[in-house]
């Protein structure tokens, strides 16, 4: 148990509904008397579903308050990027946040926000509350977001227009093809939103990051010790991860679950799990190639299948078409695929209990979009990855997994966000599941698993870092 009993304060959080992994912070705090989540809501059906998913992840011992946006508020046009949409929702929620805090019998002493909630720092300051930014991703992204507003125009021009790597002080350079999308076009509304966030994050009293010292030693060291970085981020950075809710399979899902029963019948480390997160989508033609690649590989698989959206890789975050259903006709898959693969694979429509699947002994690989929470769950279960990034910081995550940690492989086609053919997919799957490179990655990821468990155990680096946060809140 983390040393949060040191905190004699009421803490409130203001998470966007996109940050389901902030629920792990609730689990770490343990005591419901310490934390009161205030969650914005919006009437789009699929957004409400994402918010409900976040609420379901909050332990039942905690109370939470949904806060409503203005009745006149509506999500921007469908063409608006997800970054802009969520940013607008969070901004519209600020008056309700102020009202909710005012109505509390005990005034909170601490406000914790995620990447889309930084505008709430002004409210926290008005109430005399300590302000913490919770980076649900990693330190690599934190460095890019906070440094970008300080970059001179020539370097920015060379990065965007000449596609030169962006050199961050004492950190790994960010290749253009990996750059967080908002920074690729200064005329895009995403650029304005992301620039503002980069300015506001250092206004916090402290920054919490879902990582640990041994996972990102170079970047963490640079942000703490480098003189240039000390001018950018003048507040303490606390690596408090890995914040991942891990339980024994039997504790979380009793026998009778179809996915678990199927996994129980498979040999150890023989199944590759395929999922693009809660919002990632592929085009119809790419889904077909993925299906063919899995079939050609002749490897056992569990595939979380979501209907295609051809023009939006994160379409299911706001689309109304992706209702969770028990059965699908899968008419967008190759003809005969379901019949031909019914013995070697299992199709799960829309959503699957990922933490349970990755924890199962039969799972030996993970084809993932490289969302940070998925990455941590894979590492903490000792499962090597095939990286298939779609948007946001996922390309940066994929590069880190491949080049720094050596626990993932990726198709070179994806560096230009191109179309991945069935033969390439077959090769990647076989490499992870059968070949020497996959075995070597499995060894490395299990070493990281031990490292993460040690960091979060009593006396570990993240345990001690969390303890320091608790002391600061008590002061």
C-alpha positions as CSV (number, residue, x, y, z in Angstrom):
1,X,0.0,0.0,0.0
2,X,1.3,3.4,-0.9
3,X,2.1,5.9,1.9
4,X,-1.0,8.1,1.3
5,X,-2.1,7.9,4.9
6,X,0.4,10.8,5.3
7,X,-2.0,13.0,3.4
8,X,-4.5,14.8,5.7
9,X,-6.2,16.6,2.9
10,X,-9.1,16.2,0.6
11,X,-7.9,15.8,-3.0
12,X,-10.2,16.4,-6.0
13,X,-9.4,15.4,-9.6
14,X,-10.6,16.8,-12.9
15,X,-10.0,14.0,-15.5
16,X,-11.1,14.1,-19.1
17,X,-13.1,11.1,-20.1
18,X,-10.3,10.1,-22.4
19,X,-8.1,9.3,-19.5
20,X,-9.4,5.9,-18.3
21,X,-5.9,5.1,-16.9
22,X,-6.3,7.9,-14.3
23,X,-8.4,5.2,-12.5
24,X,-5.1,3.6,-11.5
25,X,-4.3,6.8,-9.5
26,X,-7.6,6.3,-7.6
27,X,-6.5,2.7,-6.8
28,X,-3.1,3.9,-5.6
29,X,-4.5,6.5,-3.3
30,X,-6.5,3.7,-1.6
31,X,-8.5,5.9,0.8
32,X,-11.8,7.2,-0.5
33,X,-11.6,10.1,2.0
34,X,-8.7,11.5,0.0
35,X,-10.1,11.8,-3.5
36,X,-13.2,13.1,-5.1
37,X,-13.2,12.8,-8.9
38,X,-15.2,15.5,-10.8
39,X,-15.9,14.2,-14.2
40,X,-17.1,16.3,-17.1
41,X,-20.0,14.9,-19.2
42,X,-21.4,15.6,-22.6
43,X,-24.5,14.3,-24.3
44,X,-22.9,12.6,-27.4
45,X,-23.8,8.9,-26.9
46,X,-20.4,7.4,-27.5
47,X,-18.7,10.1,-25.3
48,X,-21.1,9.2,-22.5
49,X,-20.0,5.6,-23.0
50,X,-16.4,6.6,-22.6
51,X,-17.2,8.6,-19.4
52,X,-19.2,5.6,-18.1
53,X,-16.2,3.4,-18.7
54,X,-14.1,5.8,-16.6
55,X,-16.6,5.8,-13.9
56,X,-16.8,2.0,-13.8
57,X,-13.0,1.9,-13.2
58,X,-13.3,4.1,-10.2
59,X,-13.3,1.9,-7.0
60,X,-16.8,1.6,-5.5
61,X,-15.5,3.1,-2.2
62,X,-15.0,6.4,-3.9
63,X,-17.7,9.0,-4.6
64,X,-17.6,11.0,-7.8
65,X,-19.5,13.9,-9.2
66,X,-20.4,14.2,-12.9
67,X,-20.3,17.9,-13.8
68,X,-22.4,19.2,-16.7
69,X,-21.3,21.5,-19.5
70,X,-23.4,24.4,-20.6
71,X,-26.8,23.3,-22.1
72,X,-25.9,25.3,-25.2
73,X,-22.7,23.5,-25.6
74,X,-22.2,21.0,-28.5
75,X,-19.1,19.2,-29.7
76,X,-17.3,20.9,-32.6
77,X,-18.0,19.7,-36.2
78,X,-17.3,16.1,-36.9
79,X,-14.2,17.1,-38.8
80,X,-12.6,18.5,-35.7
81,X,-9.7,16.5,-34.2
82,X,-10.3,14.6,-31.0
83,X,-7.7,16.9,-29.2
84,X,-9.8,20.0,-30.0
85,X,-13.1,18.3,-29.1
86,X,-12.0,17.1,-25.7
87,X,-10.3,20.5,-25.0
88,X,-13.5,22.3,-25.7
89,X,-15.5,19.9,-23.5
90,X,-13.1,20.5,-20.6
91,X,-13.1,24.3,-21.0
92,X,-16.9,24.3,-21.1
93,X,-16.8,22.3,-17.8
94,X,-14.8,24.9,-15.9
95,X,-17.7,26.9,-14.5
96,X,-19.3,23.7,-13.2
97,X,-16.0,22.7,-11.7
98,X,-15.8,26.0,-9.8
99,X,-19.4,25.5,-8.6
100,X,-18.8,21.9,-7.5
101,X,-15.7,22.9,-5.4
102,X,-17.6,25.8,-3.9
103,X,-20.4,23.5,-2.8
104,X,-18.1,21.0,-1.0
105,X,-18.4,20.9,2.8
106,X,-14.7,20.5,3.1
107,X,-12.7,22.6,0.7
108,X,-10.1,20.5,-1.2
109,X,-6.5,21.3,-0.7
110,X,-5.2,19.6,-3.9
111,X,-6.4,19.6,-7.5
112,X,-5.1,16.9,-9.9
113,X,-5.7,17.3,-13.6
114,X,-4.7,15.4,-16.8
115,X,-3.5,16.9,-20.0
116,X,-6.8,18.4,-21.0
117,X,-7.6,19.9,-17.6
118,X,-4.7,22.4,-17.2
119,X,-7.0,25.4,-17.6
120,X,-8.5,24.5,-14.2
121,X,-5.2,25.5,-12.5
122,X,-6.6,29.1,-12.3
123,X,-9.6,27.8,-10.3
124,X,-7.3,25.9,-8.0
125,X,-5.3,29.0,-7.4
126,X,-8.4,31.0,-6.5
127,X,-9.3,28.4,-3.8
128,X,-5.7,28.2,-2.5
129,X,-5.4,24.6,-3.6
130,X,-2.1,22.9,-4.6
131,X,-2.1,22.1,-8.3
132,X,-0.7,18.8,-9.7
133,X,-0.5,17.8,-13.3
134,X,-0.9,14.0,-13.8
135,X,0.9,12.9,-17.0
136,X,-1.0,9.6,-17.9
137,X,1.6,9.0,-20.6
138,X,5.4,9.0,-20.3
139,X,8.2,11.5,-19.6
140,X,9.1,11.5,-23.3
141,X,5.8,13.2,-24.2
142,X,6.0,15.5,-21.2
143,X,9.4,16.7,-22.5
144,X,8.1,17.4,-26.0
145,X,4.9,19.2,-24.9
146,X,6.6,21.5,-22.3
147,X,9.7,22.3,-24.5
148,X,7.8,23.0,-27.7
149,X,6.6,26.5,-26.7
150,X,10.3,27.5,-26.1
151,X,11.6,26.3,-29.4
152,X,12.9,29.1,-31.7
153,X,11.1,29.5,-35.0
154,X,14.0,28.3,-37.1
155,X,14.1,24.9,-35.4
156,X,10.4,24.6,-35.6
157,X,10.4,25.4,-39.3
158,X,13.1,22.9,-40.0
159,X,11.2,20.2,-38.1
160,X,7.9,20.8,-39.7
161,X,8.9,21.8,-43.2
162,X,12.2,20.1,-43.7
163,X,11.2,17.1,-41.5
164,X,14.4,17.3,-39.5
165,X,14.6,15.6,-36.1
166,X,13.7,17.9,-33.2
167,X,16.5,17.8,-30.6
168,X,15.4,18.2,-27.0
169,X,18.2,18.9,-24.5
170,X,19.8,15.7,-23.3
171,X,16.9,13.7,-24.6
172,X,16.4,11.4,-27.6
173,X,15.6,13.4,-30.7
174,X,12.0,13.3,-31.9
175,X,11.8,12.3,-35.5
176,X,9.3,14.1,-37.7
177,X,7.3,10.9,-38.4
178,X,6.9,10.4,-34.6
179,X,5.9,13.9,-33.8
180,X,2.8,14.5,-31.8
181,X,0.3,15.5,-34.6
182,X,-0.6,18.9,-33.2
183,X,2.9,20.2,-33.8
184,X,3.0,19.3,-37.5
185,X,0.8,22.2,-38.6
186,X,0.9,25.7,-36.9
187,X,-2.4,26.5,-38.7
188,X,-4.3,23.6,-37.1
189,X,-6.5,24.4,-34.1
190,X,-4.7,21.4,-32.4
191,X,-1.5,23.4,-32.5
192,X,-3.0,26.2,-30.5
193,X,-4.5,23.9,-27.9
194,X,-1.3,21.9,-27.5
195,X,0.9,25.0,-27.3
196,X,-1.3,26.3,-24.5
197,X,-1.2,23.1,-22.6
198,X,2.6,23.1,-22.9
199,X,2.7,26.6,-21.3
200,X,0.3,25.7,-18.5
201,X,1.8,22.4,-17.4
202,X,4.8,24.0,-15.7
203,X,2.4,26.2,-13.7
204,X,1.6,23.2,-11.5
205,X,3.1,22.8,-8.1
206,X,4.2,19.3,-9.1
207,X,4.1,16.9,-12.0
208,X,3.1,13.2,-11.5
209,X,4.2,10.9,-14.3
210,X,3.0,7.3,-14.9
211,X,6.4,5.9,-15.3
212,X,9.3,4.8,-13.2
213,X,13.0,5.6,-12.8
214,X,14.5,2.6,-14.5
215,X,12.1,2.7,-17.5
216,X,13.1,6.3,-18.5
217,X,16.3,7.1,-16.7
218,X,17.7,9.4,-19.4
219,X,14.7,11.6,-19.9
220,X,13.9,11.8,-16.2
221,X,17.5,12.7,-15.5
222,X,17.5,15.4,-18.1
223,X,14.3,17.0,-16.9
224,X,15.5,17.0,-13.3
225,X,19.2,18.0,-13.7
226,X,19.7,19.9,-17.0
227,X,20.1,23.7,-16.6
228,X,17.9,24.3,-19.7
229,X,15.2,22.1,-18.4
230,X,15.3,23.8,-15.1
231,X,14.2,27.0,-16.8
232,X,11.3,25.2,-18.6
233,X,10.0,23.1,-15.7
234,X,10.8,24.6,-12.3
235,X,8.6,22.3,-10.2
236,X,9.3,18.8,-9.0
237,X,8.7,15.8,-11.3
238,X,7.5,12.6,-9.5
239,X,7.6,9.3,-11.4
240,X,4.9,7.3,-9.6
241,X,4.3,4.4,-12.0
242,X,3.6,1.9,-13.1
243,X,0.0,2.8,-12.2
244,X,-1.7,-0.3,-13.7
245,X,-4.5,-2.2,-12.0
246,X,-3.3,-5.8,-12.0
247,X,-5.1,-8.7,-10.5
248,X,-5.0,-12.4,-10.7
249,X,-7.2,-13.6,-13.5
250,X,-9.4,-15.7,-11.2
251,X,-10.0,-12.7,-8.9
252,X,-11.2,-10.4,-11.6
253,X,-13.1,-12.8,-13.9
254,X,-14.6,-16.0,-12.5
255,X,-14.8,-19.1,-14.6
256,X,-17.7,-18.9,-17.0
257,X,-16.2,-15.9,-19.0
258,X,-16.0,-17.1,-22.6
259,X,-12.7,-15.4,-23.3
260,X,-11.1,-16.9,-20.2
261,X,-12.5,-20.4,-21.0
262,X,-11.0,-20.2,-24.5
263,X,-7.6,-19.1,-23.2
264,X,-7.6,-21.9,-20.7
265,X,-7.6,-24.4,-23.5
266,X,-4.6,-22.9,-25.3
267,X,-0.9,-23.7,-24.7
268,X,1.3,-21.4,-22.7
269,X,2.4,-18.2,-24.5
270,X,0.8,-19.4,-27.7
271,X,-1.9,-16.7,-28.3
272,X,-1.4,-13.2,-29.8
273,X,-3.8,-10.6,-28.5
274,X,-4.8,-7.9,-31.1
275,X,-6.4,-4.7,-29.9
276,X,-6.3,-1.0,-30.9
277,X,-7.6,0.3,-27.6
278,X,-10.9,1.8,-26.8
279,X,-11.0,4.2,-29.7
280,X,-8.7,3.1,-32.5
281,X,-10.1,2.1,-35.8
282,X,-8.8,0.9,-39.2
283,X,-10.1,1.2,-42.7
284,X,-12.0,-1.7,-44.2
285,X,-9.2,-2.6,-46.5
286,X,-6.6,-2.6,-43.7
287,X,-8.9,-4.7,-41.5
288,X,-9.1,-7.2,-44.3
289,X,-5.3,-7.4,-44.6
290,X,-4.9,-7.8,-40.9
291,X,-7.4,-10.7,-41.0
292,X,-5.4,-12.3,-43.8
293,X,-2.1,-11.8,-42.0
294,X,-3.4,-13.4,-38.8
295,X,-4.8,-16.4,-40.8
296,X,-1.6,-16.8,-42.8
297,X,0.5,-16.8,-39.7
298,X,-1.3,-19.9,-38.4
299,X,-0.9,-18.5,-34.8
300,X,-3.7,-18.6,-32.2
301,X,-5.2,-15.2,-31.7
302,X,-7.8,-13.1,-29.8
303,X,-8.8,-10.1,-31.9
304,X,-10.9,-7.3,-30.5
305,X,-12.8,-6.4,-33.8
306,X,-14.3,-3.0,-34.4
307,X,-16.2,-2.0,-37.5
308,X,-14.1,0.1,-39.9
309,X,-14.1,3.8,-40.3
310,X,-12.1,4.7,-43.4
311,X,-11.1,8.3,-42.6
312,X,-10.6,8.5,-38.9
313,X,-8.2,6.4,-36.9
314,X,-9.8,7.5,-33.6
315,X,-13.4,7.6,-34.9
316,X,-15.0,5.4,-32.3
317,X,-14.3,8.0,-29.5
318,X,-17.2,10.1,-30.8
319,X,-18.9,7.9,-33.4
320,X,-22.4,6.8,-32.5
321,X,-22.1,3.7,-34.7
322,X,-19.9,1.7,-32.3
323,X,-22.3,0.4,-29.8
324,X,-21.1,-2.5,-27.8
325,X,-22.9,-5.6,-29.0
326,X,-22.7,-9.2,-28.3
327,X,-22.6,-10.5,-31.9
328,X,-21.7,-9.2,-35.3
329,X,-22.0,-10.6,-38.7
330,X,-18.4,-9.4,-39.5
331,X,-19.3,-8.7,-43.1
332,X,-16.3,-6.4,-43.4
333,X,-13.9,-9.4,-42.9
334,X,-12.7,-11.5,-45.8
335,X,-15.3,-14.0,-46.9
336,X,-15.0,-17.3,-45.0
337,X,-12.5,-15.9,-42.5
338,X,-14.6,-16.5,-39.5
339,X,-15.3,-20.1,-40.5
340,X,-11.7,-20.9,-41.5
341,X,-10.2,-19.5,-38.3
342,X,-12.8,-20.5,-35.7
343,X,-10.5,-23.2,-34.2
344,X,-7.3,-21.1,-34.0
345,X,-8.8,-17.7,-33.1
346,X,-11.5,-15.9,-31.2
347,X,-13.2,-12.7,-32.3
348,X,-14.4,-10.3,-29.6
349,X,-16.7,-7.5,-30.8
350,X,-15.7,-3.9,-29.8
351,X,-14.3,-4.4,-26.3
352,X,-12.5,-7.1,-24.3
353,X,-11.2,-7.3,-20.7
354,X,-7.7,-6.5,-21.7
355,X,-6.1,-6.6,-18.2
356,X,-7.4,-10.2,-17.8
357,X,-6.2,-11.3,-21.3
358,X,-2.7,-9.9,-20.9
359,X,-2.4,-11.5,-17.5
360,X,-3.3,-15.0,-18.8
361,X,-0.5,-17.5,-19.2
362,X,-1.6,-18.5,-22.7
363,X,-0.9,-15.0,-24.1
364,X,2.5,-14.6,-25.7
365,X,2.2,-11.5,-27.8
366,X,0.3,-8.2,-28.1
367,X,-0.4,-6.4,-31.4
368,X,-1.2,-2.9,-29.9
369,X,-1.8,0.7,-30.9
370,X,0.8,1.6,-28.2
371,X,-1.4,3.7,-26.0
372,X,0.6,4.2,-22.8
373,X,-1.8,2.3,-20.6
374,X,-1.8,-0.7,-22.9
375,X,2.0,-0.5,-23.0
376,X,2.3,-0.6,-19.2
377,X,-0.2,-3.5,-19.0
378,X,1.8,-5.5,-21.5
379,X,5.1,-4.8,-19.8
380,X,3.7,-5.6,-16.3
381,X,2.5,-8.9,-17.6
382,X,5.8,-9.7,-19.5
383,X,4.2,-9.7,-23.0
384,X,6.3,-8.5,-26.0
385,X,4.6,-6.3,-28.5
386,X,4.0,-5.6,-32.2
387,X,3.6,-1.9,-32.4
388,X,0.9,-0.5,-34.6
389,X,0.6,3.2,-33.6
390,X,-2.4,5.2,-34.9
391,X,-2.4,8.7,-33.5
392,X,-1.3,11.1,-30.7
393,X,1.9,10.1,-28.8
394,X,1.6,6.5,-29.9
395,X,4.3,6.7,-32.6
396,X,6.7,8.1,-30.0
397,X,5.8,5.3,-27.6
398,X,6.4,2.7,-30.4
399,X,9.9,4.1,-31.1
400,X,10.7,4.0,-27.4
401,X,9.6,0.4,-27.1
402,X,11.6,-0.6,-30.1
403,X,14.8,1.4,-30.0
404,X,15.3,2.1,-26.3
405,X,13.7,-0.9,-24.6
406,X,13.8,-3.6,-27.2
407,X,10.4,-5.1,-26.3
408,X,8.5,-4.4,-29.6
409,X,8.8,-4.6,-33.4
410,X,7.0,-2.6,-36.0
411,X,6.5,-2.6,-39.7
412,X,8.6,0.1,-41.5
413,X,5.5,0.9,-43.6
414,X,4.0,2.4,-40.5
415,X,6.7,5.1,-40.3
416,X,4.9,6.8,-43.1
417,X,1.5,5.7,-41.8
418,X,1.2,3.5,-44.9
419,X,-0.8,0.4,-45.7
420,X,0.5,-2.8,-44.2
421,X,0.0,-5.9,-46.3
422,X,-0.9,-9.4,-45.2
423,X,2.6,-10.8,-45.8
424,X,4.2,-8.2,-43.6
425,X,1.6,-8.8,-40.9
426,X,2.2,-12.6,-41.1
427,X,6.0,-12.0,-40.8
428,X,5.6,-9.8,-37.7
429,X,3.3,-12.2,-35.9
430,X,5.6,-15.2,-36.6
431,X,8.6,-13.2,-35.5
432,X,7.1,-12.4,-32.1
433,X,5.5,-15.8,-31.5
434,X,8.0,-18.2,-33.0
435,X,11.4,-16.7,-33.8
436,X,14.5,-15.9,-31.9
437,X,13.9,-12.2,-31.9
438,X,10.5,-12.7,-30.2
439,X,12.1,-14.9,-27.5
440,X,14.8,-12.2,-26.8
441,X,12.1,-9.6,-26.5
442,X,10.2,-11.8,-24.1
443,X,13.3,-12.0,-21.9
444,X,13.7,-8.2,-21.9
445,X,10.1,-7.4,-21.2
446,X,10.0,-9.8,-18.2
447,X,13.1,-8.0,-16.8
448,X,11.1,-4.7,-17.2
449,X,8.2,-6.4,-15.5
450,X,10.4,-7.1,-12.4
451,X,11.7,-3.6,-12.5
452,X,8.3,-2.1,-12.5
453,X,7.1,-4.3,-9.7
454,X,10.1,-3.3,-7.6
455,X,9.6,0.4,-8.3
456,X,6.0,0.2,-7.0
457,X,6.8,-2.0,-4.0
458,X,7.6,-0.6,-0.5
459,X,10.9,1.2,-0.6
460,X,11.0,1.3,-4.4
461,X,11.6,4.5,-6.4
462,X,8.0,5.2,-7.3
463,X,6.8,4.2,-3.8
464,X,9.1,6.8,-2.3
465,X,8.2,9.4,-4.9
466,X,4.5,8.9,-4.1
467,X,5.4,9.3,-0.4
468,X,7.1,12.6,-1.1
469,X,3.9,13.8,-2.9
470,X,1.9,12.9,0.1
471,X,4.2,14.8,2.4
472,X,4.0,17.9,0.1
473,X,0.2,17.7,0.2
474,X,0.3,17.5,4.0
475,X,2.5,20.5,4.4
